[in-house]
């Protein structure tokens, strides 16, 4: 049994196989229309979602399976104080596969430890969003025909945006990938993730879209994650700092693509939408097919290796994790960690260094 907790849980070959399968599902949807007949997907969404939850639902229905779950934690026993561990123990006796979104970092990893079924992380706080990354790399592959030799501009909220964290980790599997980080000083890309990735990717920083755009093959725009700020004044100071306009897009390569996980607020002006380089609506469509490929694979495939998270020689960490947003702060779980490639101890739930 395999879970998908973080985007680097799969090997490069497994990712390429998923992409091939999703391509085939777009071409021949009827071939897969019964492939998950009789199987049930539980969608446990403790946080708001439109695309992710509905694309999971649409994906499972298109495979002939069925879906149940909740999209508002207040309508479940969570509002009575039930833990992620207990909820997962119960649901894993009803369903065949679980997709979970939660505001706490590491929640999906907790679920994976207590589940009898494959668990898919559909977003855990600011930590990770691996199925968005599958969508992103599937889109890059469809649009540009490659995943190597790319310059990717990441713009907006690089601190709290989980999609960019997972995307960088996945791109460490490919060759010659350079990131240009375009963010304000208040919302920088977390150093602990850069430390983890910088042996495999290179990166530079740019103060503006205008300075970076002509170098990019992909410009990945993100929303400032209002819900992650403790202080609303801080959010007000950060929002609307980086806006892609039609005028700025004119400096980009003809074959560049603009991605955005959506929802957008104001970071891409609507006059960009009609430009062929605006790939974000095609990206949202691709999200359904790559999730079909993922569900189909997790339910029908015999894996020869375990998820990285369970194989990673986990150890008990010397100190508790101090990240306030980590699930270990609110749920009594084992103090699990690992030693990273720079010999630092890290929390296995949120990946932050243990001080
Ligand atoms: C993203 C998320 O939830 O992290 N949205 C999505 O899944 N499509 C990005 C965001 O909310 O800004």
Boltz pocket constraint, residues with backbone or C-beta under 6 A from the ligand:
constraints:
  - pocket:
      binder: B
      contacts: [[A, 48], [A, 51], [A, 52], [A, 122], [A, 123], [A, 129], [A, 132], [A, 162], [A, 163], [A, 222], [A, 223], [A, 261], [A, 262], [A, 263]]
      max_distance: 6.0
